């Protein structure tokens, strides 16, 4: 069943898929061009039945000057988890929001924005979720974040 997902995505997005493979039973990894992640997400949901978003996460590749954004989407019927990935530049970390595709991405994208500074265009509420309201400085999950020193007691 995983092979069928791979074949269908490759056939529908031959110029947009950068890498795709079956990682193991029940797991598929799909890397796409950043400007096509929304369309591939819609295809996964509408054509292949990936109906539940499990997580959205960021990875900071500071040496490559880019972030990777990973959406983990489940097809509950097929019992397959797809990791939908794309890379964006670190100096302009902007990606189209997939909240319209999976409403459950609302808080996941918000947390990824807060922790990495990745802006999700079209997201209805990019506001602080976990950090204090007076947070200043770079997001804390970036590799160049330096933990502030505590005042001496």
N, C-alpha and C positions, 0 to 999 in steps of 0.2 A: 504494500500500500504506500509506503514511503517513496518508493521508486516512481510511482504514478504521480505523486505530488511534484517530484523533481521534474519529470517529463512535462507535465502540464505547465509549470511555471516557465521552464526553458522555452517551450513552444510559444507561449503567449508573450514573453518578454525577451526575445533572443538577443537584442542589442543592449538591454538594460541590466541583465544579470551578470555580475562580475564573477561570482563563484557560487556554486550550489552543490550540496552533497548530503547524503544520508550519513549522519554521524554514528548512529547505531539504531537498533529497532526502536521506533517511536520518536525519533529525533531527526529533524531536518534543519540544515543551516543554509540560509539564503542571503547572499550579499548583493546589494543592488546599488545603482547610481543614486545619489541623494535626491535628485529631482524626480525620481520615479518611485520612491518608497511609498507614497500615498496610493498610487495606482496599483502597485503590487499588493499592498495591504488590502485594498478593496477586492482585488481578485481572490486573495486568500479567503477573505470573509464570504464573498458572494458566490464564487464559483467552486471553491474547495471546502467550504464549511468550517473555516477556522473562526469560531464564534465567541471565543473567550480570550481576553488579554490577561496574561498572568503577571507580566512585569514589563517595565521599561527601564533600561539602565544605560549608563554611560561608562565609557572606558577612555582614560586620558593617555594618549600616546604622545607624551611631551616631546620626545626626540624626533618624532615624525611631524610634529606641529599639527596634530589632528585629534579629533575625538571620534569614537565609534559610538553610535546609538544602536541599541539592540532592543527590539520588541519581541517578547516571547508570547506567542499566540497558540492556543490549544484548539484542535479540532476534537471536541469531546466525543463525537460519534466514531471518528477514526482512531482515537487515542494516540494522536500524533502532536508533538510540540514542535512548532516552527520557530526558529530564531531568525527573525527578519532584521538584517543589519545594513548599516550604511556608515560611511565616513564623511565627516565635515571638517573644514579647516578650523583650527584653534583660534585664529585671529578674527574669524567671523562665524561663530557657532550658531547658525540658524538652520532650522529644519521645519518643514511643514508639519503641523500637528496632525496626529491620527485620531484625535478624539472623535471626529465625525465617523471614523471607521469603527473604532471600538470605544464606546463611551467610558468603559472602565479604565482607559488610559489617562483620564482626567487627573487623578492624584499622582499617578506614576510619572507623567510628564512634568507635573508641577515640582515633584521632588527632584527629578533629574535637572530641571532648570535651576533649582535652588542650590543643589550640591555641586553642579558642574558649570553653571552659567550658560547652558545650552538653551537658546530661545526657540520656542515652538510657535511658529507663526500660525495665527488663527486660534490659539488656545484661549478659552474664555476667561481664565483667571490665573495668570502667572503671578502669584504672590507668595510670600513666605509661608511655609507650612511647618517646618521643624526648627528653624533657626530663630533666635530672638529678633523682635521687631526692630531693634536698633543695630542689626548686623551691618558691619562695614567691612570692606576688603574683598578679596577674591573668594570664590566658593570653596568650601573646605575639602572637597574630594578631588580638587585639581592637584596634580603632582607638585606644583610650585607653591602650594599653600604651606605656610610656616606657622606652627602652633605658637600663639603668643605666650610670652613668659608670664607666670603668675607673679603678682606683687609679693614681695617678702613680707612675712607676717611678723 
